[in-house]
């Protein structure tokens, strides 16, 4: 999912002509990397993130010093490589240079003659064991139009939503589309469901004689009915029954103590397309509602899952079967996409807000102020990840 997210950023940055220095999956020390074209592709040891490193005004990393001798590789007066080690190469004692817009170097050559060379837009500066391709202003992310930058940023979350569409489409083709019925797979002991004498293989059809559009709406109605009696409309062995039950409230969420699965029906190709969009729309609604419950205090830290918790849930989904894993992957991909669109500093949503403000104002926000805001947001997210990870580990014991 992180790969798909960053792939969205990568593809649209490339389309805009931005120099992408690195495409990395994972964080921390590098495990493996290779270079193709202008970009280094890396796999890093910590599976908690990913990034696309787009070029900025960073030639200062390998700042050239006037009066110093550098090795060069040039053809027809155009320099393609600049070396900190002269070795047996053609050299230039640097007098002046500009590697952002005008792209030139002046100095004296091996014959102590004054020379001026143009520098290729893809020129590479070599320093000891490392090298860096220069990033002229035309290749920098900040130099692109507001629209191009907006698309480069929003494409990450959109690719996650696209992945979910593809997965839900595949599931619909394989097993059909979910109906508005819920099948009870099991009843928890000493629960409200057991007291109401609900059985495995009962079908939940509606609540209070209302048939809901989707099964999740039915479940959400139960969750919203904490400590309030409702009438469950069920079907048992072809017979329809109305059973009163009172969901037990836990942190404001009603629970009756059942394990459920959705009832599916076979559909064709076009039906699978429609089903995938319906599922994405439905789950986005549920995700937004879950964020609302989080921000309003209806759910707490114990209801959050970090990397450890997500690993455990993914493991359980994999054990339940390939379809279950596909469904969980689709849902998690949507969470990643929607979460990144929230206007929280350091997330894509916050960067999109800054771009919208730039479009309205006609000039960008002070980069230092924007950078500080994103730094604070990133620090907050790291603290949140640490907190929920500790919570996850505590739950294991």
HELIX and SHEET records of a PDB file:
HELIX    1   1 UNK A    2  UNK A   15  1                                  14    
HELIX    2   2 UNK A   59  UNK A   62  5                                   4    
HELIX    3   3 UNK A  137  UNK A  139  5                                   3    
HELIX    4   4 UNK A  141  UNK A  143  5                                   3    
HELIX    5   5 UNK A  146  UNK A  175  1                                  30    
HELIX    6   6 UNK A  192  UNK A  195  1                                   4    
HELIX    7   7 UNK A  215  UNK A  223  1                                   9    
HELIX    8   8 UNK A  269  UNK A  295  1                                  27    
HELIX    9   9 UNK A  301  UNK A  303  5                                   3    
HELIX   10  10 UNK A  307  UNK A  320  1                                  14    
HELIX   11  11 UNK A  322  UNK A  340  1                                  19    
HELIX   12  12 UNK A  348  UNK A  361  1                                  14    
HELIX   13  13 UNK A  367  UNK A  396  1                                  30    
SHEET    1   A 2 UNK A  20  UNK A  36  0                                        
SHEET    2   A 2 UNK A  39  UNK A  54 -1                                        
SHEET    1   B 6 UNK A 130  UNK A 133  0                                        
SHEET    2   B 6 UNK A 114  UNK A 127 -1                                        
SHEET    3   B 6 UNK A  78  UNK A  83  1                                        
SHEET    4   B 6 UNK A  69  UNK A  75 -1                                        
SHEET    5   B 6 UNK A  90  UNK A  98 -1                                        
SHEET    6   B 6 UNK A 104  UNK A 108 -1                                        
SHEET    1   C 5 UNK A 239  UNK A 246  0                                        
SHEET    2   C 5 UNK A 229  UNK A 236 -1                                        
SHEET    3   C 5 UNK A 203  UNK A 207 -1                                        
SHEET    4   C 5 UNK A 177  UNK A 187 -1                                        
SHEET    5   C 5 UNK A 258  UNK A 265 -1                                        
SHEET    1   D 2 UNK A 248  UNK A 250  0                                        
SHEET    2   D 2 UNK A 253  UNK A 255 -1                                        
END                                                                             
